Amino acid sequence: MSNKSANMKAVICTKYGEPEVLQMREVPVPVPKPNEVKIKIYATSVTAADFRIRSFTIPPAYKLIARFVLGFTKPRKSILGVEFSGVIEEIGSTVTKFKKGDKVFAATLNQFGAYAEYICMPETATISVMPQNSSFAETATLPIGALTANHFINAAQLTSGKKILIYGASGSVGTYALQLAKLTGAEITAVSSLKNQQLVTDLGAHKFIDYTAPNFESQLATYDVVFVAVDKLPFSIANRVLKSGGIYINITAPFKSKEMKQAAKKENKTIITGKDPAMRASDLDEIKTLVESGHLKSIIDKTYPLSSIISAHQYMDQGHKKGNVAIMVVDENRL
C-alpha cells in the first residue's frame, strides 16, 4: 500500500478556541484490531459536545478537572465528532456481529473521531445497522440527540393526559423529545422562537409559546413535567409551574443547585440533571425501529461538506439552529 492510500483526511482540533482552530490534515488510516470494525464515514454532525470541547465551554467549577480529563491546552482526542453514519469496509478476525458492506450508524462517545474519513470501533460499541428509510445525513444526526431524548423522556414517566413543557423544543434533543413525548399521549407545550412554531407544531406540540414574547411567563400553565433542553429557563420559573410531585429534567445542567435540592425535599419533586446517559447498541436498535416505523425523524437545519467544518461550527456557535447540523464526509448525491 502506498503512503497516499494509507492516509486519510481528518479535521484536527489544534487547540481550544474559536471554530478556526479546526484544521484539515492528513493522518494515517486506522487499522482494525481483531475485535474491531473499520468504517468508512459518510456523514457526521456538529453536536453540543463538539462545540463544548472545541471551545472549552465548561462550567467554572469543572474547568480544572476538565483540563486533566480532556487535555490542558487542546483536546487529547484531537479528532472531534461523536456520531456518524457510514459503511463497514473491513472487519477484524474475531468480529461476528457485522459484515463488510453493512450500513451502520454509531455514537463514538468519549472516543470521538468522527470528523474523519475512517474510524475503527469494537463491534460491541454503540453501533447499529442504519434504518432503511433514512439517508446517511439523517442517520448520522440520530445517535446523540435521539438517545439522549429517549433516555430523559423515559425518565419523565409520561402517560396519556399528562402535561409536559419542553423548553428548547426546536433544537436537536428538543425535536426528538417532542416526537417521543407524542408517542406517550401526553399533552405537549413547546417553547421556542416564533420562527420555529410551525416546525414544533408539525412534530406534535399541542400548544406553542414564544420565549421572546413579553408575556411569556403569563402564558405558562402548570405541568407534570418540565423538560429543559436548552438551559435558559430560570429554575425559579420552572419550579413555579411544576406541580408538586412533578418531574424537572434539565439535560444540560451538570449538577443540582441549592434551589433544586430544596424543591426536591420540600415539594416532593423529582429533579433530574444532565448526567450523560448510558448509550448502548440496543438503545440504537430501538431508535432504528422508531425511525423505520415512522414515529421518529431527524430534523436537519443545514448540511455542510467536511471541508466547511469551520463554517458549520460558526453556525453552531450562533445558537439558533433548529434540529441538527449535518456534515457530509462523502457527497451523498454521488452515491
C-alpha positions as CSV (number, residue, x, y, z in Angstrom):
1,M,0.0,0.0,0.0
2,S,1.4,3.4,-0.9
3,N,1.8,6.2,1.6
4,K,-1.0,8.1,-0.2
5,S,-3.5,5.3,0.2
6,A,-2.5,4.8,3.8
7,N,-3.6,8.3,4.8
8,M,-7.0,9.9,5.2
9,K,-8.4,13.4,5.7
10,A,-9.4,14.3,9.2
11,V,-10.3,17.5,11.0
12,I,-7.9,18.2,13.9
13,C,-8.7,20.5,16.8
14,T,-5.3,22.2,17.2
15,K,-6.2,24.0,20.5
16,Y,-9.3,25.2,22.4
17,G,-10.9,28.2,20.9
18,E,-13.0,29.6,18.0
19,P,-14.0,27.4,15.0
20,E,-10.8,28.4,13.2
21,V,-8.8,26.1,15.5
22,L,-10.2,23.2,13.4
23,Q,-7.8,22.3,10.6
24,M,-8.0,19.6,7.9
25,R,-5.0,17.3,8.0
26,E,-3.7,14.0,6.5
27,V,-3.4,11.3,9.2
28,P,-2.9,7.6,9.0
29,V,-5.9,5.4,8.2
30,P,-6.7,3.3,11.3
31,V,-6.2,-0.5,11.2
32,P,-8.9,-2.6,12.9
33,K,-7.9,-4.9,15.8
34,P,-9.3,-8.4,15.8
35,N,-12.5,-7.3,17.7
36,E,-13.0,-4.1,15.7
37,V,-14.7,-2.9,12.5
38,K,-13.2,-0.3,10.2
39,I,-16.0,2.0,9.0
40,K,-15.8,4.5,6.1
41,I,-17.6,7.5,7.4
42,Y,-20.2,9.0,5.1
43,A,-21.7,11.7,7.4
44,T,-21.3,13.1,10.9
45,S,-22.6,16.2,12.7
46,V,-21.9,19.2,14.9
47,T,-23.3,18.5,18.4
48,A,-23.2,20.5,21.6
49,A,-20.5,18.1,22.8
50,D,-18.3,19.1,19.8
51,F,-18.9,22.8,20.5
52,R,-18.2,22.5,24.2
53,I,-14.9,20.5,23.7
54,R,-13.7,22.7,20.8
55,S,-14.4,26.0,22.7
56,F,-13.7,24.6,26.2
57,T,-17.1,25.8,27.3
58,I,-17.1,24.1,30.7
59,P,-18.8,25.2,33.9
60,P,-16.2,27.1,36.1
61,A,-16.4,24.6,38.9
62,Y,-15.4,21.8,36.5
63,K,-12.7,23.6,34.4
64,L,-9.6,22.3,36.2
65,I,-10.7,18.7,36.3
66,A,-11.8,19.0,32.7
67,R,-8.3,20.0,31.6
68,F,-7.0,16.9,33.3
69,V,-9.6,14.7,31.5
70,L,-9.8,16.4,28.1
71,G,-6.4,17.9,27.7
72,F,-4.8,21.1,29.1
73,T,-4.3,23.3,26.0
74,K,-6.0,21.3,23.4
75,P,-8.3,18.2,23.3
76,R,-6.4,15.0,24.0
77,K,-8.6,13.3,21.4
78,S,-7.8,15.7,18.6
79,I,-10.3,14.4,16.1
80,L,-13.8,15.5,17.3
81,G,-17.1,14.1,16.2
82,V,-19.3,12.0,18.4
83,E,-21.8,10.5,16.0
84,F,-21.8,9.3,12.4
85,S,-23.1,7.0,9.7
86,G,-21.2,5.0,7.2
87,V,-20.3,1.6,5.7
88,I,-18.2,-1.1,7.2
89,E,-15.2,-1.6,5.0
90,E,-13.2,-4.2,7.0
91,I,-13.8,-6.4,9.9
92,G,-11.4,-7.8,12.5
93,S,-10.7,-11.6,12.6
94,T,-13.0,-12.2,15.6
95,V,-15.9,-10.0,14.6
96,T,-19.2,-11.8,14.2
97,K,-21.9,-9.1,14.7
98,F,-21.3,-7.2,11.4
99,K,-20.1,-7.9,7.9
100,K,-18.3,-5.9,5.2
101,G,-20.8,-3.7,3.4
102,D,-23.2,-3.1,6.3
103,K,-24.5,0.4,6.5
104,V,-24.3,1.5,10.1
105,F,-24.7,4.4,12.5
106,A,-22.9,4.9,15.8
107,A,-22.1,7.1,18.8
108,T,-18.4,7.3,19.4
109,L,-18.9,9.0,22.8
110,N,-15.6,9.6,24.6
111,Q,-13.6,8.1,21.7
112,F,-14.7,11.0,19.4
113,G,-13.1,10.6,16.0
114,A,-16.0,11.1,13.6
115,Y,-14.5,14.1,11.8
116,A,-12.5,11.8,9.5
117,E,-12.9,9.5,6.5
118,Y,-12.4,6.3,8.6
119,I,-12.8,5.1,12.1
120,C,-12.2,1.8,13.9
121,M,-14.5,0.7,16.8
122,P,-15.1,-2.5,18.7
123,E,-18.1,-4.5,17.4
124,T,-19.6,-4.2,20.9
125,A,-19.5,-0.4,20.8
126,T,-22.7,1.7,20.3
127,I,-23.2,0.7,16.7
128,S,-26.3,-0.4,14.9
129,V,-27.4,-1.1,11.3
130,M,-28.9,2.0,9.7
131,P,-32.7,2.5,9.4
132,Q,-33.7,1.5,5.9
133,N,-35.8,4.7,5.3
134,S,-33.2,7.2,6.4
135,S,-30.3,8.9,4.5
136,F,-26.7,8.9,5.7
137,A,-27.1,12.6,6.7
138,E,-30.3,12.0,8.6
139,T,-29.0,8.8,10.3
140,A,-25.7,10.5,11.3
141,T,-27.6,13.0,13.4
142,L,-29.7,10.4,15.3
143,P,-27.4,8.8,17.9
144,I,-26.6,11.5,20.4
145,G,-29.7,13.7,20.3
146,A,-32.2,10.8,19.9
147,L,-30.6,8.6,22.5
148,T,-30.4,11.5,25.0
149,A,-34.0,12.4,24.4
150,N,-35.2,8.8,24.7
151,H,-33.3,8.4,28.0
152,F,-34.8,11.5,29.6
153,I,-38.3,11.1,28.1
154,N,-38.4,7.6,29.7
155,A,-37.3,9.2,33.0
156,A,-40.2,11.7,32.6
157,Q,-42.7,8.8,33.2
158,L,-45.2,10.3,30.8
159,T,-48.6,8.8,30.3
160,S,-51.7,9.8,28.3
161,G,-53.1,13.1,29.5
162,K,-50.0,14.2,31.5
163,K,-48.8,17.7,30.7
164,I,-45.2,18.4,29.7
165,L,-43.4,21.7,29.0
166,I,-40.4,21.3,26.6
167,Y,-38.2,24.3,26.7
168,G,-35.9,24.5,23.7
169,A,-38.2,22.3,21.6
170,S,-36.7,23.1,18.2
171,G,-33.1,22.0,19.0
172,S,-31.6,18.6,18.4
173,V,-32.7,16.9,21.7
174,G,-35.8,19.1,21.8
175,T,-37.2,17.9,18.4
176,Y,-36.5,14.3,19.3
177,A,-38.0,14.7,22.8
178,L,-41.1,16.2,21.3
179,Q,-41.7,13.3,18.9
180,L,-41.1,10.7,21.7
181,A,-43.4,12.6,24.1
182,K,-46.1,12.5,21.5
183,L,-46.0,8.7,21.5
184,T,-47.0,8.6,25.2
185,G,-50.2,10.6,24.6
186,A,-49.0,13.4,26.8
187,E,-50.2,17.0,26.2
188,I,-47.2,18.9,25.0
189,T,-46.4,22.6,25.3
190,A,-43.4,23.6,23.2
191,V,-41.3,26.6,23.9
192,S,-39.1,28.0,21.1
193,S,-38.7,31.1,18.9
194,L,-41.6,32.2,16.8
195,K,-39.9,31.2,13.6
196,N,-40.0,27.6,14.7
197,Q,-43.7,27.5,15.7
198,Q,-44.7,25.5,12.5
199,L,-41.8,23.0,13.0
200,V,-42.7,22.1,16.6
201,T,-46.4,22.0,15.8
202,D,-45.9,19.7,12.9
203,L,-43.8,17.4,15.2
204,G,-46.7,17.1,17.7
205,A,-46.8,20.1,20.0
206,H,-50.4,20.9,21.2
207,K,-49.5,24.3,22.4
208,F,-46.7,26.8,21.5
209,I,-45.1,29.6,23.5
210,D,-42.6,32.1,22.1
211,Y,-39.9,32.5,24.7
212,T,-39.2,36.1,23.4
213,A,-42.8,37.2,24.0
214,P,-43.2,39.9,26.6
215,N,-45.9,37.9,28.3
216,F,-44.0,34.7,28.2
217,E,-44.4,33.8,31.8
218,S,-48.1,34.6,31.9
219,Q,-48.7,32.0,29.1
220,L,-47.3,29.2,31.2
221,A,-49.7,26.8,32.9
222,T,-49.0,24.0,35.4
223,Y,-47.2,20.9,34.2
224,D,-46.4,17.3,35.4
225,V,-43.0,17.5,33.7
226,V,-40.8,20.4,32.8
227,F,-38.1,19.3,30.3
228,V,-35.3,21.8,29.8
229,A,-33.4,21.0,26.6
230,V,-31.7,24.5,26.4
231,D,-30.5,25.8,29.8
232,K,-32.0,29.3,29.5
233,L,-35.1,28.8,31.7
234,P,-34.5,30.0,35.2
235,F,-35.3,27.3,37.7
236,S,-37.4,29.7,39.7
237,I,-39.8,29.9,36.8
238,A,-39.7,26.1,36.0
239,N,-40.3,25.3,39.7
240,R,-43.3,27.7,39.9
241,V,-45.1,26.0,37.0
242,L,-44.2,22.4,38.0
243,K,-46.8,20.5,40.0
244,S,-46.0,19.3,43.5
245,G,-44.6,15.8,43.0
246,G,-43.7,16.6,39.4
247,I,-40.5,15.9,37.5
248,Y,-38.0,18.5,36.4
249,I,-35.4,17.5,33.8
250,N,-32.5,19.7,32.7
251,I,-30.4,17.8,30.2
252,T,-27.5,20.3,30.3
253,A,-27.1,21.3,33.9
254,P,-24.2,19.3,35.3
255,F,-25.4,19.4,38.9
256,K,-28.3,20.3,41.1
257,S,-28.4,23.8,42.5
258,K,-29.4,24.6,46.1
259,E,-32.8,25.6,45.0
260,M,-33.3,22.3,43.1
261,K,-32.4,20.3,46.2
262,Q,-34.8,22.3,48.3
263,A,-37.6,21.7,45.8
264,A,-36.9,18.0,45.9
265,K,-37.0,17.9,49.6
266,K,-39.9,20.3,50.4
267,E,-42.2,19.8,47.4
268,N,-41.6,16.1,46.7
269,K,-40.3,17.0,43.2
270,T,-38.0,14.8,41.2
271,I,-35.0,16.7,39.9
272,I,-33.0,15.2,37.1
273,T,-30.0,16.9,35.8
274,G,-27.8,16.2,32.8
275,K,-25.7,13.3,33.7
276,D,-24.7,11.6,30.5
277,P,-27.0,8.6,29.9
278,A,-25.6,5.2,29.1
279,M,-25.7,4.6,25.4
280,R,-25.7,1.0,24.2
281,A,-26.1,-0.7,20.8
282,S,-29.5,-1.9,22.0
283,D,-30.6,1.7,22.5
284,L,-29.6,2.5,18.9
285,D,-31.6,-0.6,17.8
286,E,-34.7,0.9,19.5
287,I,-34.1,4.3,17.7
288,K,-33.8,2.4,14.4
289,T,-37.1,0.7,15.0
290,L,-38.8,4.1,15.8
291,V,-37.4,5.6,12.6
292,E,-38.5,2.7,10.4
293,S,-42.0,2.8,11.9
294,G,-42.3,6.5,11.0
295,H,-42.5,7.6,14.7
296,L,-39.2,9.4,14.8
297,K,-37.2,11.5,12.2
298,S,-34.2,13.7,12.2
299,I,-34.7,17.4,11.5
300,I,-31.7,18.8,9.6
301,D,-31.3,22.6,9.6
302,K,-28.1,22.8,7.5
303,T,-25.7,20.4,5.8
304,Y,-22.0,21.2,5.1
305,P,-19.2,19.2,3.5
306,L,-16.3,18.2,5.8
307,S,-14.1,20.8,4.1
308,S,-16.5,23.5,5.5
309,I,-16.3,22.3,9.1
310,I,-15.3,25.8,10.3
311,S,-18.4,27.3,8.8
312,A,-20.6,24.6,10.4
313,H,-19.1,25.4,13.8
314,Q,-19.6,29.1,13.2
315,Y,-23.2,28.5,12.5
316,M,-23.5,26.2,15.6
317,D,-21.9,29.0,17.7
318,Q,-24.8,31.4,16.8
319,G,-27.1,29.2,19.0
320,H,-30.1,29.4,16.6
321,K,-30.0,26.1,14.8
322,K,-33.2,24.0,14.6
323,G,-32.8,20.3,14.8
324,N,-29.3,19.2,13.7
325,V,-26.3,20.3,11.6
326,A,-25.1,17.5,9.4
327,I,-21.6,17.2,7.9
328,M,-21.1,15.2,4.7
329,V,-17.8,13.3,4.6
330,V,-18.9,11.7,1.3
331,D,-21.2,13.5,-1.1
332,E,-24.5,11.6,-0.8
333,N,-25.7,12.9,-4.2
334,R,-22.9,10.9,-5.8
335,L,-23.7,7.6,-4.1
